């Protein structure tokens, strides 16, 4: 004979699968967040690789005064377009049109200052409100290298070694791997992969509690010779099952997108293996249990289906706070983070993506913290449903 909670579970799950609205919501969130993150990273890759493919557009005023400089700019994949003298208003309008990365204007006395070994003035105009920041930095590097070359040649002409200008030589060594850089950059987005677990469980959780009370079917169910814990457990597991299925599918889709993107173009990589993802999904089993238990506990206190849906939707914003705030504070990974639901899952996935060994404790805390809160919510729901005066009076 099947346990009673299994019967309730199968009944609630079958009703949920018949609800096209719930299944449509699941499909939307399974695809939405991975597609959003993938789209953002794809745009970053396109912006980073566009200068290498198409070159950097630079308008130069007075280019004939520095032919050597123009040659050096063209050698660095910078497309130089010569222009006649322009006013400041015309330069501003050209930059706002977003057709060129910058405008380089050589002063009228550039040639004479250069020959007399006086500082020859160059004006580099750019619009910081556009997305040409990296291209402008590349142009500045070429100009800086050109100036250093001239300075070295002049010193040699006077019998002075150019090394005199650099009494200290700094060599930089970056020990960060592409995997750690990608985990750091993408880390702020990872938490959003787990938020839909609350959306997946919302519809079945509210419908099986406040919805049944509104339809007067909950009274009939409570009148049956069944323990309250069996009724609550069946509804809880049914809502959790839908949430778990949606979360697992979403993580797999997101993992596939991050594997497919050419992150190496921006100095990153996604080296999380499918076995690591399986561990994350296993640990994340407690998150759908928490989402369903929390929403059922809130819905059981509502007077109507609409009130329960509103209350549960607002409450879902609370777990999102640490996921958004903590990455903005740029805190180092601490053990306490694994005891905060959602933040724990985000931190665990980020550390695994870095290729670091996290040990057993983070897995236990991540699973245990969500499960403990879920059990408290279930206990509260059972206590509420045992009170006939409360259930009939709400």
C-alpha atoms as one frame of an Amber mdcrd trajectory, in Angstrom:
protein
   0.000   0.000   0.000   1.357   3.384  -0.985   1.900   5.958   1.768  -0.784
   8.615   1.789   1.610  11.468   1.073   2.661   9.692  -2.147  -0.982   9.569
  -3.258  -1.374  13.296  -2.550   1.931  13.971  -4.319   0.862  12.133  -7.502
  -2.550  13.831  -7.488  -1.059  17.335  -7.117   1.670  16.645  -9.666  -0.860
  15.413 -12.236  -2.966  18.539 -11.743   0.111  20.728 -12.133   1.131  19.005
 -15.364  -2.341  19.699 -16.741  -1.897  23.409 -16.035  -0.536  24.897 -19.260
   0.129  28.207 -17.532   2.521  26.582 -15.057   4.329  24.664 -17.788   4.608
  27.798 -19.960   6.081  29.700 -17.006   8.588  26.912 -16.455   9.677  26.952
 -20.092  10.042  30.752 -20.140  12.304  30.873 -17.088  14.295  27.823 -18.184
  15.354  29.727 -21.289  15.167  33.370 -20.192  18.032  33.723 -17.713  20.570
  31.588 -19.634  19.700  33.463 -22.834  20.037  36.799 -21.020  23.477  35.986
 -19.589  24.600  34.490 -22.894  23.431  37.586 -24.764  25.331  39.936 -22.442
  28.555  37.950 -22.770  28.099  37.629 -26.538  27.861  41.419 -26.847  31.034
  41.809 -24.772  32.853  39.374 -27.048  31.650  41.231 -30.140  32.788  44.593
 -28.756  36.180  43.158 -27.798  36.832  41.484 -31.165  35.347  44.164 -33.441
  38.502  46.389 -33.455  40.646  43.380 -34.402  38.378  42.517 -37.324  37.376
  45.946 -38.646  40.067  48.214 -37.221  39.698  51.379 -35.159  38.222  54.420
 -36.907  40.222  57.582 -36.223  39.732  61.005 -37.815  42.921  63.089 -37.951
  43.054  66.846 -38.490  46.416  68.011 -39.808  47.682  64.523 -40.670  50.193
  65.904 -43.203  52.214  67.423 -40.343  53.161  63.971 -38.927  53.492  61.368
 -41.711  55.577  59.030 -39.535  52.929  59.034 -36.841  50.236  58.290 -39.416
  52.227  55.302 -40.658  52.621  53.954 -37.138  48.897  54.327 -36.470  48.012
  52.427 -39.657  50.413  49.634 -38.724  48.410  49.114 -35.509  45.155  48.427
 -37.410  43.900  51.986 -36.952  41.975  53.344 -39.940  43.130  56.950 -40.353
  40.744  59.340 -42.096  42.221  62.759 -42.877  39.933  65.736 -42.356  40.024
  69.464 -42.840  40.158  71.864 -39.867  37.061  71.503 -37.731  35.590  73.550
 -34.908  34.993  72.109 -31.458  31.260  71.920 -32.189  31.875  69.938 -35.375
  34.202  67.525 -33.576  31.628  67.021 -30.823  28.891  66.349 -33.382  31.109
  63.845 -35.213  31.841  61.935 -32.007  28.203  61.917 -30.940  27.309  60.366
 -34.291  29.331  57.360 -33.034  30.969  56.805 -36.415  34.567  57.185 -35.196
  36.285  56.174 -31.976  38.175  59.469 -31.606  39.415  62.592 -33.345  43.130
  63.467 -33.312  43.949  67.129 -33.970  47.549  68.268 -34.518  48.311  71.854
 -33.561  49.311  74.372 -36.249  52.790  74.607 -34.709  53.269  70.830 -34.504
  55.939  70.732 -37.252  58.015  73.630 -35.941  57.766  72.436 -32.336  58.859
  68.965 -33.418  61.879  70.280 -35.316  62.894  72.607 -32.441  62.560  69.717
 -29.954  59.769  71.408 -28.082  56.700  69.460 -26.905  54.514  69.069 -29.991
  50.870  69.289 -28.945  48.344  66.634 -29.932  44.646  66.839 -29.055  42.761
  63.557 -28.686  39.003  64.087 -28.650  36.649  61.278 -27.610  33.214  60.757
 -26.104  33.354  58.796 -22.838  29.608  58.138 -23.041  30.088  55.761 -25.980
  31.457  52.211 -25.905  34.765  53.132 -27.589  36.745  53.285 -24.340  38.944
  50.313 -25.176  39.649  51.632 -28.687  40.613  55.065 -27.336  43.004  53.351
 -24.906  44.617  51.529 -27.839  45.103  54.840 -29.692  46.670  56.394 -26.584
  49.082  53.467 -26.310  50.226  54.023 -29.899  50.735  57.743 -29.263  52.636
  57.003 -26.053  54.878  54.472 -27.806  55.505  56.961 -30.620  56.545  59.635
 -28.103  58.891  57.216 -26.308  60.517  56.258 -29.615  61.207  59.914 -30.457
  62.567  60.566 -26.976  64.916  57.585 -27.237  66.198  58.666 -30.641  66.922
  62.197 -29.412  68.808  60.921 -26.380  70.933  58.641 -28.540  71.705  61.564
 -30.805  73.137  63.392 -27.781  75.075  60.344 -26.577  72.698  59.489 -23.742
  71.251  56.037 -23.307  67.408  55.913 -23.436  67.563  53.620 -20.395  68.216
  56.775 -18.368  64.532  57.591 -18.678  63.561  54.317 -16.997  65.533  53.972
 -13.738  63.028  51.384 -12.468  61.667  48.586 -14.638  58.482  46.916 -13.446
  57.555  43.488 -14.753  54.023  42.284 -14.119  53.072  38.638 -13.665  49.394
  37.706 -13.554  48.859  34.372 -11.824  45.103  34.474 -12.392  43.795  31.826
 -14.760  41.194  32.423 -17.432  38.798  30.257 -15.415  39.209  32.383 -12.270
  38.782  35.594 -14.261  35.616  34.310 -15.900  34.194  33.126 -12.568  34.861
  36.546 -11.063  33.264  38.437 -13.946  30.317  36.080 -14.384  29.999  35.540
 -10.611  27.509  38.375 -10.189  25.244  36.718 -12.782  25.414  33.182 -11.406
  22.999  33.841  -8.552  20.252  34.689 -11.017  20.348  31.098 -12.286  18.926
  29.912  -8.957  16.238  32.583  -8.447  13.787  30.920 -10.908  13.476  27.993
  -8.473  11.036  30.221  -6.573   9.109  31.078  -9.746   8.854  27.427 -10.776
   7.239  26.487  -7.455   4.959  29.531  -7.198   1.974  28.378  -9.246   1.580
  24.829  -7.809   2.261  26.046  -4.256  -0.396  28.756  -4.329  -2.918  26.707
  -6.297  -2.722  23.695  -3.954  -3.343  25.825  -0.844  -5.069  29.175  -1.348
  -6.545  28.016  -4.652  -8.122  24.928  -3.090  -9.473  26.987  -0.190 -11.076
  29.388  -2.655 -12.614  26.457  -4.573 -13.764  24.884  -1.257 -11.917  21.657
  -2.036  -9.448  22.059   0.845 -12.220  21.572   3.411 -13.141  18.264   1.824
  -9.506  17.185   1.835  -9.073  18.073   5.519 -12.213  16.083   6.399 -10.569
  12.878   5.143  -9.023  10.413   7.641  -5.484  11.508   6.838  -2.708  13.044
   8.853  -2.033  16.732   8.219   1.656  16.025   7.670   0.801  13.658   4.798
  -1.351  16.278   3.101   1.280  19.005   3.470   4.136  16.707   2.434   2.324
  15.618  -0.725   1.670  19.219  -1.793   5.210  20.216  -0.814   6.902  17.468
  -2.834   4.682  18.112  -5.882   5.607  21.813  -6.007   9.257  20.973  -5.300
   9.368  18.420  -8.124   8.343  21.007 -10.724  10.823  23.515  -9.325  13.629
  20.951  -9.277  12.969  19.922 -12.882  12.969  23.544 -14.042  16.113  24.439
 -12.097  18.029  21.414 -13.389  17.048  22.134 -16.991  17.964  25.795 -16.600
  21.415  25.018 -15.186  22.074  22.562 -18.027  21.023  25.129 -20.648  23.165
  27.826 -19.017  26.143  25.472 -18.792  25.772  24.570 -22.465  25.629  28.243
 -23.505  28.711  29.182 -21.460  30.582  26.204 -22.910  29.619  27.244 -26.437
  30.544  30.939 -26.162  34.124  31.808 -27.286  35.028  33.334 -23.924  38.732
  33.000 -24.786  38.300  36.088 -26.988  37.935  38.208 -23.844  40.516  36.333
 -21.772  38.066  34.055 -19.977  36.909  30.468 -20.087  34.211  28.265 -18.567
  35.858  25.085 -17.339  33.097  23.710 -15.164  32.673  20.036 -16.057  29.393
  18.182 -16.343  30.314  16.180 -13.227  30.761  19.443 -11.281  27.393  20.608
 -12.589  25.834  17.346 -11.428  27.184  17.994  -7.918  25.730  21.518  -7.964
  22.351  20.152  -9.072  22.475  17.536  -6.318  23.264  20.125  -3.652  20.606
  22.422  -5.132  17.940  19.783  -4.394  17.220  21.569  -1.126  16.575  24.923
  -2.850  13.334  23.828  -4.594  12.278  22.262  -1.300  12.855  25.633   0.371
  11.066  27.570  -2.367   7.980  25.351  -2.257   7.847  25.202   1.538   8.180
  28.978   1.902   5.490  29.727  -0.672   3.094  27.139   0.767   3.601  28.591
   4.270   2.801  32.075   2.964  -0.135  30.965   0.834  -1.804  29.063   3.677
  -2.189  32.391   5.522  -3.868  34.190   2.626  -7.610  34.731   2.339  -7.698
  34.362  -1.455  -5.688  33.032  -4.371  -4.798  36.537  -5.546  -3.620  37.610
  -2.084  -1.490  34.477  -1.749   0.093  35.048  -5.158   0.917  38.670  -4.310
   2.348  37.832  -0.880   4.493  34.976  -2.197   5.750  37.091  -5.104   6.874
  39.903  -2.784   8.507  37.430  -0.390  10.590  36.025  -3.255  12.485  39.321
  -3.388  14.022  38.705   0.067  16.360  35.835  -0.969  17.518  37.926  -3.927
  18.948  40.677  -1.694  22.203  38.921  -0.642  22.693  37.608  -4.203  22.730
  41.181  -5.509  24.304  43.057  -2.585  27.210  40.747  -1.653  28.865  40.714
  -5.138  28.597  44.519  -5.216  30.531  44.691  -1.923  33.352  42.650  -3.512
  33.817  40.486  -0.407  36.205  37.571  -0.259  34.578  34.152  -0.027  33.798
  33.292   3.602  32.312  30.184   5.219  29.187  32.051   6.379  28.193  32.662
   2.765  27.460  28.956   2.366  24.843  29.212   5.138  22.725  31.774   3.247
  20.361  30.194   0.693  20.821  31.368  -2.912  24.037  33.175  -1.944  25.453
  29.778  -0.973  24.581  28.304  -4.367  26.022  31.305  -6.187  29.259  31.157
  -4.168  29.617  27.391  -4.592  29.136  27.546  -8.362  31.607  30.429  -8.646
  34.298  28.629  -6.652  33.854  25.434  -8.667  34.106  27.459 -11.894  37.459
  28.805 -10.698  38.732  25.231 -10.569  39.381  25.377  -6.831  38.846  22.543
  -4.351  36.105  23.716  -2.003  35.992  20.728   0.332  32.993  18.981   1.861
  31.829  21.671   4.307  30.504  24.130   1.642  28.396  21.361   0.095  26.970
  20.382   3.489  26.221  23.985   4.492  24.664  24.823   1.126  22.350  21.819
   1.291  21.687  21.952   5.033  20.860  25.655   5.327  18.119  25.504   2.691
  16.737  22.215   4.015  16.585  23.490   7.617  14.553  26.563   6.652  12.336
  24.413   4.428  11.542  22.050   7.315  10.676  25.005   9.555   8.254  26.305
   6.924   6.675  22.868   6.581   6.291  22.600  10.363   4.597  26.010  10.406
   2.190  24.946   7.637   1.304  21.715   9.463   0.663  23.664  12.654  -1.622
  26.068  10.804  -3.575  23.344   9.016  -4.177  21.454  12.258  -6.162  24.400
  13.572  -9.716  24.017  12.238 -10.776  27.384  13.652  -7.931  29.078  11.854
  -8.436  27.264   8.553 -12.171  27.984   8.495 -11.751  31.551   9.715  -9.043
  32.761   7.368
